[in-house]
Amino acid sequence: MQQGNDTHSPNNNGFALGDGARALIIGAAALIVIFGLRQAQGVILPILMAGFLAIISYTVTSLLRRYCRFPHWLAVTATVAFDFVVLYAVASLIQFLAMDMKATLQGEFSQRFTELYNDTMAWLGKFGLEESARAIVASPQDVVDVNKVLSITQSITGQIVSLLSTCTLVLIVMTFFLGEAPLFLRNLRAMPAGAEWKDDFLHALQGIQKYLFIKTISSVATGLLVWGMCVWLDVPFAFLWGVIAFVLNYIPTIGSIVAAVPGILMALTMNGWGCAMLIAAGYLFINCAIGNGIEPLFLGKQFGIATSVVILSVIFWGWMWGPCGMLLAVPITVLIKLALENSEDLSWVAKIVDDNHDKKLTDTES
C-alpha cells in the first residue's frame, strides 16, 4: 500500500502537487527583483548603457584593427573618442534647438495654432458641427497646451544635461568593456564544449551585436530621410525631427509612431493641412520601407521573439527605466529569454514567447 507522504509526487498531468507554492515563491522573488532594479536605476542603467554602446561600437573597433592595422588599445581609444564627439555634439545641438523652439512655441507657433483652431471650427460650422466640436475641444489649449509643451521641452533639456554629466562614467565603463572584449570572448570559447549554454550565449551576443549594428544603420537612414523630407517641405526644426527619428527608431514599433507626432504637428500648425498630410505620408513610407522592408531583409527572425512580447517588453522596461529602458528593451529581453531557455523550471516560459518554436519542432521532426 502506497504511503500518504507523496505531496510532491507528479500527478496525471506531469506537474508536482507543490507547483502552486513554487509559483508563488517565484512570483514574489520576481517582484523583489523588479523593485530592486527600479531602485538601483542610477547604478545599473549607466552600466547597461555602456554595454549597449560597447556592443554597437565593437564593430568599429574590429574594423580599425582589421583594415587600418591599429593596435587594440589605439582602436579602442579612437572608438571611444568618436563616440564622445558624436554624443556630445548631438546632445549640445538638441539643447540649442530646444531653446530656439521655446521662443518659437511662445510666439509664432501659438498664434498660428490659434488661427488653425478657429479656421477648423469655422469649417465645421458649415456642417452644423461647430457646437459639438467646441463641447469636446473648448479652446486651442485643450489640443496643445503650449505651457505644457514648454515644460516637457525643459524637462527633456534637463535630462540631456544630466546625460552629459553621466556620459563620462558611461564612456569610461565602455572603454573597459571594449578593451577586455577579446579576452572575454577568448575565455568564453575556451570553456569546455559540454557547457550547452556557451554556444547559446555566444549566438545571443552575436545576434545582439548584429541587431544593434543593423538598427544603427537603419536609424541613421531614417533620421537622414526625415531630415531631408522636412527640409524639402520647409518644416521648422527639420534637423531636430531627424535626430528624434534617429533616436526613437531604436525603440521597436512604438518609437516610430511617437517620433512622427511632433513633426506632423509642427507641419500642420506652420504650413497647413496639405503639408501635414505629406509629412504623415512620408513618415509612413519611411518607416514601412525601413522597418518592414530593409530591416527584416538583413535581420530576419533574429531572436525568435513574438512581436507582442517585444512591444510588452518595451512598455515594461520603459516603465522601469524611462526612455533608456525602451532603448535597451530588446537586448535585455533576449538575454532573459536565453536564461529562461537554460532553466529547468522556467524553460516553458521561453517556449511560450518563442516565435520560431513551431518551426524548430518541424525541423527537429524532419
C-alpha positions in Angstrom: 0.0 0.0 0.0 1.4 3.4 -1.0 2.2 5.8 1.8 0.5 9.2 2.1 3.8 11.1 2.1 3.6 12.0 -1.7 2.7 15.6 -1.7 5.4 16.4 -4.3 4.8 13.3 -6.5 3.7 14.1 -10.1 0.0 13.9 -10.9 -1.6 12.7 -14.1 -0.7 16.0 -15.9 3.0 15.8 -15.0 3.0 18.7 -12.5 4.1 18.2 -8.9 1.5 19.0 -6.3 3.8 21.7 -4.8 3.9 23.7 -8.0 1.4 26.3 -6.7 3.7 27.2 -3.8 6.7 27.2 -6.0 4.9 29.6 -8.4 4.1 31.9 -5.5 7.7 31.9 -4.4 9.0 32.6 -7.9 6.4 35.4 -8.3 7.4 37.0 -5.0 11.1 36.8 -5.9 10.4 38.4 -9.3 8.6 41.3 -7.6 11.6 41.8 -5.3 14.0 41.7 -8.2 11.9 44.3 -10.1 11.7 46.6 -7.1 15.5 46.3 -6.6 16.2 47.0 -10.3 13.9 50.1 -10.2 15.6 51.4 -7.1 19.1 50.7 -8.4 18.4 52.6 -11.7 21.1 55.2 -11.0 23.8 52.5 -10.8 22.6 49.8 -13.2 21.5 52.0 -16.1 24.9 53.6 -16.8 26.5 50.1 -16.8 23.8 48.8 -19.2 24.2 51.9 -21.4 27.9 51.3 -21.5 27.4 47.8 -22.6 24.8 48.9 -25.2 27.4 51.4 -26.7 30.2 48.8 -26.4 28.3 46.2 -28.4 27.4 48.8 -31.1 31.0 50.2 -31.2 32.9 46.9 -31.1 32.3 46.6 -34.9 34.1 49.9 -35.4 37.0 48.7 -33.1 37.2 45.5 -35.1 37.3 47.3 -38.5 40.0 49.6 -37.2 42.1 46.7 -36.2 41.5 44.6 -39.3 41.7 47.3 -42.1 43.7 50.1 -40.5 46.1 47.8 -38.6 45.6 49.7 -35.4 46.8 48.0 -32.2 43.9 47.1 -29.9 44.5 49.9 -27.4 44.6 52.6 -30.2 41.4 51.2 -31.9 39.6 51.3 -28.5 40.8 54.9 -27.9 39.7 56.0 -31.3 36.3 54.4 -31.0 35.7 55.9 -27.6 36.8 59.4 -28.8 34.5 59.1 -31.8 31.5 58.1 -29.6 32.2 61.0 -27.2 32.3 63.6 -30.0 29.1 62.3 -31.6 27.2 62.1 -28.3 28.3 65.5 -27.1 27.7 67.2 -30.5 24.2 65.7 -30.8 23.2 66.4 -27.2 24.5 70.0 -27.4 22.7 70.6 -30.7 19.4 69.2 -29.3 19.8 71.5 -26.3 20.4 74.5 -28.5 17.4 73.6 -30.8 15.2 73.1 -27.7 16.0 76.7 -26.5 15.3 78.0 -30.0 12.0 76.1 -30.1 10.9 77.6 -26.8 10.9 81.1 -28.4 9.0 79.7 -31.5 6.4 78.0 -29.4 5.7 81.1 -27.3 5.4 83.3 -30.4 4.6 82.2 -33.9 3.5 78.7 -33.2 1.0 79.7 -30.5 -0.5 82.3 -32.8 -0.8 80.1 -35.9 -2.2 77.2 -33.9 -5.0 79.5 -32.6 -5.7 80.6 -36.2 -5.8 76.9 -37.3 -8.2 76.1 -34.5 -10.5 79.0 -35.4 -10.4 78.1 -39.1 -11.2 74.4 -38.3 -14.2 75.4 -36.1 -15.5 77.7 -38.9 -15.2 74.9 -41.4 -17.1 72.5 -39.1 -19.7 75.2 -38.7 -20.6 74.8 -42.3 -21.9 71.3 -41.5 -23.5 72.3 -38.2 -20.8 70.6 -36.1 -19.2 73.6 -34.5 -21.1 73.5 -31.2 -20.5 69.7 -30.8 -16.8 70.2 -31.6 -16.4 73.1 -29.1 -18.1 71.0 -26.5 -15.3 68.5 -26.9 -12.5 71.0 -27.6 -13.4 74.3 -26.0 -10.1 76.1 -26.8 -6.8 75.6 -28.6 -5.1 74.8 -25.2 -7.3 71.6 -25.0 -5.4 70.3 -28.0 -1.9 71.6 -27.5 -1.1 73.5 -24.3 2.0 75.5 -25.1 2.9 75.8 -21.4 2.9 72.0 -21.0 4.9 71.6 -24.2 7.4 74.1 -22.8 7.5 72.2 -19.5 8.2 69.0 -21.4 10.9 70.6 -23.5 12.6 72.0 -20.4 12.4 68.6 -18.8 14.0 66.9 -21.8 16.7 69.6 -21.9 17.4 68.9 -18.2 17.6 65.2 -18.9 20.1 65.9 -21.7 22.3 67.9 -19.4 22.1 65.1 -16.8 23.0 62.6 -19.5 26.1 64.7 -20.4 27.1 64.7 -16.7 27.0 60.8 -16.6 28.3 60.5 -20.1 31.9 60.4 -18.8 31.1 57.5 -16.5 29.4 55.6 -19.3 32.3 56.1 -21.7 34.8 55.0 -19.0 32.9 51.8 -18.4 32.5 51.3 -22.1 36.3 51.7 -22.6 36.9 48.8 -20.2 34.3 46.7 -21.9 35.8 47.3 -25.3 39.4 46.8 -24.0 38.6 43.4 -22.4 36.1 42.1 -25.1 38.7 40.0 -26.9 39.9 38.4 -23.6 36.2 37.8 -22.6 35.4 36.1 -25.9 38.6 34.0 -25.8 37.9 32.8 -22.3 34.3 32.0 -23.2 35.4 30.0 -26.3 38.0 28.1 -24.2 35.3 26.7 -21.8 34.5 23.0 -22.0 32.4 22.0 -25.0 30.0 20.3 -22.7 28.6 23.6 -21.4 25.4 23.7 -23.5 24.7 27.3 -22.7 28.1 28.5 -24.1 27.1 28.3 -27.7 23.7 29.8 -27.0 25.3 32.7 -25.2 27.8 33.3 -28.0 25.0 33.1 -30.5 22.9 35.6 -28.5 25.8 38.1 -28.2 26.5 37.9 -31.9 22.8 38.3 -32.6 22.5 41.4 -30.3 25.6 42.9 -32.0 24.2 42.3 -35.4 20.8 43.6 -34.3 22.2 46.8 -32.9 24.6 47.4 -35.8 21.8 47.0 -38.4 19.4 49.0 -36.2 22.0 51.8 -36.0 22.4 51.9 -39.8 18.6 51.9 -40.3 18.2 54.6 -37.6 20.7 56.8 -39.4 18.9 56.3 -42.7 15.6 57.0 -41.0 16.9 60.2 -39.5 18.5 61.4 -42.7 15.4 60.8 -44.7 13.1 62.5 -42.2 15.5 65.5 -42.1 15.6 65.7 -45.9 11.8 65.4 -46.1 11.3 68.2 -43.6 13.8 70.4 -45.2 12.2 69.9 -48.6 8.7 70.7 -47.3 10.1 73.7 -45.3 9.1 72.3 -41.8 10.8 74.3 -39.0 13.4 72.5 -36.9 13.9 69.8 -39.6 17.2 68.6 -38.1 15.6 68.1 -34.7 12.9 65.9 -36.1 15.6 63.9 -37.9 17.5 63.4 -34.6 14.3 62.4 -32.8 13.5 59.9 -35.6 17.1 58.5 -35.4 17.0 58.0 -31.6 13.4 56.7 -31.3 13.9 54.2 -34.2 15.8 52.0 -31.7 12.5 51.5 -29.9 10.5 48.9 -31.8 7.1 49.9 -33.2 6.3 52.5 -30.5 9.3 54.7 -31.2 8.4 55.3 -34.9 4.9 56.3 -34.0 6.0 58.7 -31.3 8.7 60.2 -33.5 6.2 61.2 -36.2 3.8 63.2 -33.9 5.8 66.4 -33.2 6.9 66.7 -36.9 3.4 66.3 -38.2 2.0 68.7 -35.6 4.6 71.3 -36.4 3.9 70.9 -40.2 0.2 71.2 -39.6 0.5 74.4 -37.5 3.1 76.2 -39.5 2.4 75.0 -43.1 -1.2 73.8 -43.1 -3.1 70.6 -43.7 -1.6 69.8 -47.1 2.0 69.8 -45.7 0.9 67.8 -42.7 -0.6 65.1 -44.8 2.6 64.9 -46.9 4.7 64.7 -43.8 2.5 62.0 -42.4 2.6 60.0 -45.6 6.4 60.5 -45.7 6.8 59.1 -42.2 4.6 56.2 -43.0 6.6 55.4 -46.2 10.0 55.7 -44.5 9.0 53.6 -41.5 7.3 50.9 -43.7 10.2 50.8 -46.1 12.9 50.6 -43.5 11.1 48.9 -40.6 9.1 46.3 -42.6 11.4 46.0 -45.7 15.1 46.7 -45.2 15.5 45.6 -41.5 13.8 42.2 -41.9 15.8 41.6 -45.0 19.1 41.8 -43.0 17.8 40.7 -39.6 15.1 38.1 -40.4 13.8 36.3 -37.3 16.9 37.2 -35.4 15.8 36.3 -31.9 12.6 34.3 -32.4 10.6 36.5 -30.0 7.0 37.2 -30.7 6.2 40.7 -31.7 3.7 41.2 -28.9 6.3 40.2 -26.4 8.7 42.8 -27.9 6.1 45.5 -27.5 5.3 44.5 -24.0 9.0 44.5 -23.1 9.3 48.0 -24.5 6.4 49.1 -22.3 7.8 47.3 -19.2 11.4 48.5 -19.4 10.2 52.0 -20.3 8.2 51.9 -17.1 11.2 50.7 -15.2 13.9 53.0 -16.6 12.3 55.5 -18.9 13.5 56.1 -22.4 16.8 54.4 -21.8 14.9 51.3 -20.7 13.0 51.4 -24.0 16.3 51.5 -25.9 17.6 48.5 -24.0 14.4 46.5 -24.1 15.2 44.1 -26.9 18.8 43.2 -25.8 17.6 42.7 -22.2 14.7 40.6 -23.4 17.0 38.4 -25.5 19.3 37.7 -22.5 16.3 37.0 -20.3 14.9 34.6 -22.9 18.3 32.8 -23.0 18.4 32.4 -19.3 14.9 31.0 -19.3 15.8 28.5 -22.0 18.6 27.1 -19.8 16.4 26.9 -16.7 14.8 23.6 -15.9 11.9 25.2 -14.1 11.2 28.2 -16.4 12.1 26.9 -19.8 8.4 26.7 -20.6 8.2 30.5 -20.4 10.8 30.8 -23.2 8.8 28.4 -25.3 5.7 30.5 -24.9 7.4 33.7 -26.2 9.4 31.9 -28.9 8.2 33.0 -32.3 10.1 30.2 -34.0 9.1 27.4 -31.7 6.9 25.6 -34.2 9.5 25.9 -36.9 12.1 24.4 -34.6 9.8 21.5 -33.8 9.2 20.9 -37.5 12.9 21.0 -38.3 13.6 18.5 -35.5 10.8 16.1 -36.6 12.0 16.2 -40.2 
